[in-house]
Amino acid sequence: MKKKEIIIFELCSSTTSNYEDTNGYRRSTARSFSLPATSTILFTDEEEDTYIREIRYVKSHRSIFIDDQAEFSSTSNMLRQVSKPQFSDGILAVKPSQQNLLDFLRNHSCNEANQHWDMEGQKSIFRERNPVELARKANEGNKKIINASRLVYDSDFVGKIVPIAQYLGFDTDRESDLIMWDIDNYARNNAERFVELLDSPVIQRYSDVGRAIKMGIVRIDGQRLLWADSRQILETPANYDTREYFSEVSFDDQYSSTWIEVKRLMDKRSTPKEDMERIAAPKSTQVKELNSKTVEELTEELRDTGVISWEAPFFVIGNDKIKGKAKLLEYVGDHKKELSAQLL
């Protein structure tokens, strides 16, 4: 015959305190707690009628209801056996044979499971430990963590992971493996939040706003977002990040037209080669200066002005993505004329 297991009741976190146990370890649980020996509860009878009853824990009495204990209430022997259940090291172990104690704890108003009674003065002090429920919750949590980590590696790095990294404030001017490492750690510790960010249109918009800033189309001045010519687009409320705030409100009717204009100016950086040659045709002093620059000098200026942006692990020019400094210099050399025109 299978032996019945001990039933464990444990104190809720709201009643815990820090102390050092006999082995020198810091524990985060109440060392001891005396549960009141009486409680007012909501009782539902066989007719499914609900009313208030008083319960009391008496070691020698089978019933926990005070009205059933009335004939013994005046005897000193019974009163001496009225007992306050004691939690030690945050737990109270009850044998299956202690049925009256089990009934008392399971019906007590301070049991977390009975908070739906919504009685005045009622608060959660303890709960019954349920191994099956604990395992279920642990499994659900592990599934979320595994799923979030899988999504990190299954998602488009440039289109999804890099924008999230930028939004979270991670340095994206690094090797892709380092960025993936940071994002994977974040996803494992914030599984639900990561999944929300992965599906959020605000994240991609946040990345695009960053590109617009690098291109010099808009700029941030404290709590203000300005056009390149210093015309104000909006002023961010105190304690808000300006870039993040505009990324969110750009979906609203008030600023949607502003974003359309920003996007239009960004897309102009993808002007066809023949148009760029036409734009660069007039021979001004500035054009001559640009034409006299080496490929390395021109590349640095293009990066400084935002024509070339960095979205790890790529350098981005318009719709083109180039990986590696050597290939970037080769690209700039092949498109020197039209890229110089963008600086005008």
LOLUMLUM-361551 format. One line per field, with one value per residue (C-alpha): residue number from 1; x, y, z; residue in three letters. Coordinates in pm, 1 decimal, m for minus. Layout:
N
k <- (NUM,...)
u <- (X,...)
v <- (Y,...)
w <- (Z,...)
r <- (ALA,...)
# end
This chain:
344
k <- (1,2,3,4,5,6,7,8,9,10,11,12,13,14,15,16,17,18,19,20,21,22,23,24,25,26,27,28,29,30,31,32,33,34,35,36,37,38,39,40,41,42,43,44,45,46,47,48,49,50,51,52,53,54,55,56,57,58,59,60,61,62,63,64,65,66,67,68,69,70,71,72,73,74,75,76,77,78,79,80,81,82,83,84,85,86,87,88,89,90,91,92,93,94,95,96,97,98,99,100,101,102,103,104,105,106,107,108,109,110,111,112,113,114,115,116,117,118,119,120,121,122,123,124,125,126,127,128,129,130,131,132,133,134,135,136,137,138,139,140,141,142,143,144,145,146,147,148,149,150,151,152,153,154,155,156,157,158,159,160,161,162,163,164,165,166,167,168,169,170,171,172,173,174,175,176,177,178,179,180,181,182,183,184,185,186,187,188,189,190,191,192,193,194,195,196,197,198,199,200,201,202,203,204,205,206,207,208,209,210,211,212,213,214,215,216,217,218,219,220,221,222,223,224,225,226,227,228,229,230,231,232,233,234,235,236,237,238,239,240,241,242,243,244,245,246,247,248,249,250,251,252,253,254,255,256,257,258,259,260,261,262,263,264,265,266,267,268,269,270,271,272,273,274,275,276,277,278,279,280,281,282,283,284,285,286,287,288,289,290,291,292,293,294,295,296,297,298,299,300,301,302,303,304,305,306,307,308,309,310,311,312,313,314,315,316,317,318,319,320,321,322,323,324,325,326,327,328,329,330,331,332,333,334,335,336,337,338,339,340,341,342,343,344)
u <- (0.0,129.5,220.4,33.9,260.1,298.7,99.1,304.1,166.3,398.0,393.4,327.4,607.0,431.6,508.2,870.7,1182.7,1555.5,1755.6,2062.1,1998.3,2212.8,2433.4,2512.6,2296.7,2073.9,1711.3,1421.2,1134.3,977.3,1150.4,832.1,473.3,173.1,m154.4,m457.3,m647.7,m985.5,m1119.1,m1441.8,m1518.8,m1784.8,m1941.7,m2145.5,m2372.5,m2518.4,m2806.7,m2546.3,m2651.7,m2361.8,m2332.7,m2073.0,m1932.8,m1659.8,m1383.3,m1129.4,m844.8,m872.8,m631.4,m868.5,m1185.1,m1281.3,m1481.5,m1327.8,m1657.2,m1703.5,m2076.7,m1998.0,m1755.0,m2006.9,m2060.5,m1688.0,m1621.2,m1643.1,m1411.5,m1059.2,m914.4,m1061.2,m954.2,m597.9,m602.1,m702.3,m387.0,m230.6,m73.7,298.3,498.2,868.2,1120.9,823.1,644.8,399.2,404.5,78.2,31.6,m268.0,m394.5,m428.5,m760.7,m890.2,m571.2,m600.3,m964.6,m873.1,m589.9,m781.4,m1084.2,m894.9,m969.2,m596.3,m539.2,m447.2,m700.7,m985.9,m913.1,m1214.8,m1433.4,m1334.1,m1405.8,m1304.8,m964.6,m887.2,m535.0,m314.8,m75.5,m16.1,m89.2,m95.8,200.5,80.2,361.7,153.6,69.0,429.9,544.4,280.3,385.5,753.2,684.9,489.9,771.6,1033.8,829.7,812.2,1187.3,1267.6,1025.8,1169.9,1526.7,1427.8,1267.3,1592.7,1775.3,1486.4,1416.4,1571.2,1883.8,1887.8,1512.1,1414.0,1700.7,1906.2,1604.8,1516.7,1877.4,1875.2,1542.4,1677.9,1992.3,2243.8,2548.9,2478.2,2811.9,2961.2,2993.8,2660.7,2745.7,2781.4,2446.8,2277.3,2427.7,2280.5,1939.1,1923.6,2000.2,1732.5,1478.2,1548.3,1495.6,1204.3,1035.6,689.6,827.2,1063.3,778.0,583.1,880.0,929.0,576.1,570.3,566.5,710.5,1043.0,1098.6,984.9,1235.3,1511.5,1392.6,1383.8,1743.8,1835.7,1659.5,1864.4,2189.7,2093.2,2046.1,1679.1,1568.9,1761.9,1705.5,1762.2,1689.9,1318.3,1251.3,1251.0,1346.6,1379.5,1730.5,1652.8,1552.3,1176.9,1016.7,824.8,725.9,830.6,849.1,690.0,932.9,1098.8,1029.7,1294.9,1241.4,1326.1,1109.3,822.5,815.8,839.0,512.4,315.6,418.2,140.1,m119.5,m313.6,m144.9,204.8,142.6,188.6,515.5,645.2,540.3,755.1,1048.7,1021.0,1002.1,1324.8,1488.2,1381.4,1539.8,1872.7,1792.9,1775.6,1880.9,2238.7,2153.9,1955.6,2243.6,2480.6,2245.0,2229.5,2608.8,2668.9,2713.8,3077.6,3088.0,3377.7,3215.3,3184.7,3550.4,3646.1,3442.5,3586.9,3935.7,3880.8,4024.2,3783.2,3874.0,3813.1,3483.6,3373.2,3441.3,3243.5,2955.7,2946.0,2969.4,2674.2,2459.9,2460.9,2628.3,2476.2,2568.9,2314.4,2520.0,2670.9,2615.9,2699.0,2377.5,2358.9,2003.6,1870.2,2217.8,2386.2,2761.1,2949.7,3307.6,3518.9,3704.3,3383.8,3250.0,3550.5,3511.3,3141.6,3216.6,3484.3,3240.1,2966.9,3182.6,3005.9,2649.8,2751.5,2936.5,2619.5,2428.6,2662.2,2555.1)
v <- (0.0,341.5,555.6,884.4,1183.9,1467.2,1779.4,2099.5,2447.3,2744.3,3112.3,3362.4,3597.3,3896.6,3751.6,3654.7,3804.8,3751.8,3552.2,3328.6,2959.3,2719.2,2647.1,3014.5,3057.1,3360.6,3252.8,3457.1,3314.1,3369.9,3162.4,3106.1,3219.7,3142.9,3126.6,3251.2,2955.5,3096.6,3233.8,3356.1,3179.6,3151.3,2806.6,2642.6,2357.2,2063.7,2283.1,2521.7,2793.0,3014.4,3172.8,3279.9,3030.2,3040.1,2780.0,2694.5,2445.3,2205.2,1913.1,1666.0,1757.1,1617.3,1921.7,2261.8,2450.7,2631.9,2564.9,2189.6,2233.3,2414.5,2129.9,2124.2,2497.1,2534.8,2248.9,2350.3,2040.3,2137.6,2498.8,2388.3,2204.7,2510.4,2553.0,2801.6,2612.0,2689.6,2754.0,2679.0,2795.3,2914.4,2580.2,2363.6,1988.4,1806.7,1430.5,1287.1,1150.4,1508.1,1558.6,1832.6,2037.7,1986.9,2098.9,2402.3,2515.2,2450.5,2645.4,2928.0,3278.3,3352.5,3062.1,3206.4,2974.4,3146.3,3505.1,3499.9,3534.4,3902.1,3933.9,4244.2,4207.3,3890.5,3860.5,3584.6,3450.5,3095.0,2850.5,2474.5,2357.8,2172.8,1979.0,1925.1,2293.8,2390.9,2154.8,2287.9,2648.4,2557.4,2376.3,2672.6,2908.6,2683.1,2657.8,3037.3,3067.0,2801.0,2955.3,3305.4,3179.0,2991.7,3306.2,3496.8,3265.1,3214.0,3586.1,3808.8,3955.0,4291.6,4339.5,4219.7,4155.4,4469.5,4704.9,4535.7,4567.0,4937.8,4987.3,4816.1,5028.0,4758.4,4859.0,4743.4,4861.8,4521.6,4172.2,3998.5,3715.8,3963.9,4124.6,3784.0,3689.0,3996.6,3955.4,3583.0,3655.9,3925.7,3691.4,3415.1,3652.5,3844.3,3586.5,3744.2,4095.6,3980.9,3820.4,4148.4,4347.0,4103.3,4172.9,4545.1,4786.4,5052.0,4865.8,4887.9,5249.8,5319.5,5180.3,5385.3,5703.5,5630.2,5606.2,5935.8,6096.5,5955.2,6082.3,6430.6,6447.4,6507.7,6578.5,6573.4,6876.7,6783.2,6704.9,6840.4,6666.8,6905.4,6903.7,6956.0,7328.8,7355.4,7364.1,7189.4,6867.5,6798.8,6845.0,6530.5,6522.3,6521.0,6186.8,6048.0,5946.6,6168.9,5906.3,5642.4,5887.9,5989.6,5623.5,5562.0,5876.6,5862.7,5606.1,5858.6,6079.8,6393.0,6284.4,6023.6,6284.4,6391.1,6036.8,6007.7,6313.0,6173.1,5843.4,6026.0,6209.8,5884.2,5714.5,5998.2,5854.7,5573.3,5805.8,5625.3,5669.2,5871.1,6122.9,6158.9,6225.1,6492.8,6651.4,6641.0,6788.8,7159.0,7222.3,7422.6,7468.3,7224.3,6958.7,6999.8,6962.0,6644.5,6503.0,6566.1,6354.9,6005.7,5716.1,5680.9,6053.1,6049.3,5736.4,5900.3,6210.8,5998.2,5818.6,6144.3,6293.6,5980.0,5891.6,5568.8,5415.0,5109.1,4836.9,4546.5,4361.9,4579.4,4927.1,5064.5,5306.5,5359.1,5011.5,4858.4,4665.2,4610.3,4384.2,4463.2,4778.1,4665.8,4609.5,4942.1,5128.8,4943.9,5040.1,5408.0,5407.7,5265.2,5517.3,5815.0,6063.6,6000.7,5966.3,6297.2,6453.3,6345.3,6552.4,6862.1)
w <- (0.0,m96.3,200.5,221.5,184.8,432.4,335.4,342.9,410.0,355.0,440.9,162.9,56.4,215.9,559.2,494.3,645.0,598.1,851.5,868.4,928.9,1132.5,829.3,778.9,469.7,424.0,406.6,275.1,476.6,815.4,1082.0,1278.6,1278.9,1499.6,1309.2,1507.1,1652.8,1547.2,1220.7,1063.7,736.7,467.1,488.4,212.0,322.1,128.5,11.9,m134.0,109.4,222.2,564.9,817.7,1069.4,1331.6,1333.2,1603.3,1612.9,1908.3,1900.1,2067.4,1878.3,1539.2,1437.0,1365.5,1405.9,1734.8,1743.8,1732.9,2020.8,2242.4,2487.6,2563.5,2561.8,2938.4,3025.3,3116.5,2948.4,2609.8,2643.8,2712.0,2381.3,2180.2,1976.6,1736.3,1441.4,1430.9,1112.8,1150.6,889.4,690.2,666.5,857.9,786.2,852.4,868.3,678.7,1010.6,1149.7,974.2,1204.2,1149.7,773.2,781.3,990.5,758.9,438.4,562.3,732.2,598.2,573.8,334.5,m5.6,m170.0,18.2,m85.0,m316.5,m7.2,0.0,371.9,562.9,724.5,528.6,390.4,251.8,513.7,398.2,117.7,67.5,m134.2,m442.4,m615.5,m929.6,m956.9,m891.4,m1166.2,m1404.9,m1347.8,m1380.9,m1708.7,m1844.9,m1750.6,m1909.8,m2229.8,m2253.7,m2201.7,m2461.5,m2711.9,m2660.9,m2705.9,m3021.8,m3163.3,m3110.6,m3349.9,m3591.3,m3641.1,m3906.2,m3750.1,m3928.7,m3951.5,m3602.4,m3361.1,m3426.2,m3385.3,m3054.9,m2938.5,m3024.7,m2845.9,m2531.8,m2538.1,m2632.8,m2835.5,m3192.8,m3331.6,m3247.8,m3389.0,m3445.4,m3202.7,m2916.6,m3000.0,m3022.1,m2685.1,m2517.1,m2677.6,m2596.9,m2231.3,m2228.0,m2389.5,m2137.3,m1843.9,m1999.7,m2222.4,m2245.9,m2290.8,m2568.5,m2763.9,m2732.1,m2863.2,m3151.3,m3278.3,m3198.0,m3494.8,m3262.0,m3252.5,m3628.9,m3622.5,m3343.4,m3565.7,m3862.4,m3654.6,m3557.0,m3925.3,m3995.7,m3718.6,m3861.3,m4207.0,m4064.4,m4161.8,m3803.3,m3486.3,m3111.5,m2892.2,m2531.7,m2512.6,m2862.3,m3199.2,m3478.1,m3853.9,m3987.0,m4033.7,m3662.0,m3716.2,m3421.4,m3481.5,m3120.8,m2760.4,m2551.1,m2202.3,m1910.9,m1827.2,m2175.6,m2427.9,m2734.1,m2993.1,m2824.4,m2777.7,m3145.1,m3248.8,m3063.7,m3154.3,m3521.2,m3562.7,m3439.6,m3678.3,m3542.4,m3647.6,m3918.3,m4193.7,m4028.5,m4046.7,m4411.7,m4487.2,m4287.5,m4475.6,m4809.5,m4733.0,m4627.0,m4949.1,m5150.9,m5045.1,m5288.5,m5590.4,m5912.1,m6027.2,m6335.9,m6128.4,m5885.4,m6175.7,m6302.0,m5955.9,m5926.9,m6273.6,m6176.6,m6102.1,m5781.0,m5543.9,m5300.8,m5570.3,m5660.1,m5294.1,m5264.0,m5585.1,m5455.5,m5143.6,m5121.6,m5089.7,m4720.4,m4654.3,m4841.1,m4652.3,m4316.3,m4415.1,m4541.4,m4205.6,m4008.2,m4196.9,m4175.7,m4546.1,m4437.7,m4125.5,m3921.5,m3858.4,m3731.0,m3903.4,m4211.5,m4335.0,m4488.2,m4782.0,m4898.4,m4970.6,m5003.8,m4724.7,m4724.1,m4485.2,m4401.9,m4423.0,m4737.0,m4931.9,m4805.6,m4945.3,m5273.5,m5286.6,m5213.6,m5481.9,m5737.7,m5645.3,m5554.8,m5779.5,m5665.6,m5298.9,m5317.3,m5453.9,m5142.3,m4928.3,m5121.3)
r <- (MET,LYS,LYS,LYS,GLU,ILE,ILE,ILE,PHE,GLU,LEU,CYS,SER,SER,THR,THR,SER,ASN,TYR,GLU,ASP,THR,ASN,GLY,TYR,ARG,ARG,SER,THR,ALA,ARG,SER,PHE,SER,LEU,PRO,ALA,THR,SER,THR,ILE,LEU,PHE,THR,ASP,GLU,GLU,GLU,ASP,THR,TYR,ILE,ARG,GLU,ILE,ARG,TYR,VAL,LYS,SER,HIS,ARG,SER,ILE,PHE,ILE,ASP,ASP,GLN,ALA,GLU,PHE,SER,SER,THR,SER,ASN,MET,LEU,ARG,GLN,VAL,SER,LYS,PRO,GLN,PHE,SER,ASP,GLY,ILE,LEU,ALA,VAL,LYS,PRO,SER,GLN,GLN,ASN,LEU,LEU,ASP,PHE,LEU,ARG,ASN,HIS,SER,CYS,ASN,GLU,ALA,ASN,GLN,HIS,TRP,ASP,MET,GLU,GLY,GLN,LYS,SER,ILE,PHE,ARG,GLU,ARG,ASN,PRO,VAL,GLU,LEU,ALA,ARG,LYS,ALA,ASN,GLU,GLY,ASN,LYS,LYS,ILE,ILE,ASN,ALA,SER,ARG,LEU,VAL,TYR,ASP,SER,ASP,PHE,VAL,GLY,LYS,ILE,VAL,PRO,ILE,ALA,GLN,TYR,LEU,GLY,PHE,ASP,THR,ASP,ARG,GLU,SER,ASP,LEU,ILE,MET,TRP,ASP,ILE,ASP,ASN,TYR,ALA,ARG,ASN,ASN,ALA,GLU,ARG,PHE,VAL,GLU,LEU,LEU,ASP,SER,PRO,VAL,ILE,GLN,ARG,TYR,SER,ASP,VAL,GLY,ARG,ALA,ILE,LYS,MET,GLY,ILE,VAL,ARG,ILE,ASP,GLY,GLN,ARG,LEU,LEU,TRP,ALA,ASP,SER,ARG,GLN,ILE,LEU,GLU,THR,PRO,ALA,ASN,TYR,ASP,THR,ARG,GLU,TYR,PHE,SER,GLU,VAL,SER,PHE,ASP,ASP,GLN,TYR,SER,SER,THR,TRP,ILE,GLU,VAL,LYS,ARG,LEU,MET,ASP,LYS,ARG,SER,THR,PRO,LYS,GLU,ASP,MET,GLU,ARG,ILE,ALA,ALA,PRO,LYS,SER,THR,GLN,VAL,LYS,GLU,LEU,ASN,SER,LYS,THR,VAL,GLU,GLU,LEU,THR,GLU,GLU,LEU,ARG,ASP,THR,GLY,VAL,ILE,SER,TRP,GLU,ALA,PRO,PHE,PHE,VAL,ILE,GLY,ASN,ASP,LYS,ILE,LYS,GLY,LYS,ALA,LYS,LEU,LEU,GLU,TYR,VAL,GLY,ASP,HIS,LYS,LYS,GLU,LEU,SER,ALA,GLN,LEU,LEU)
# end
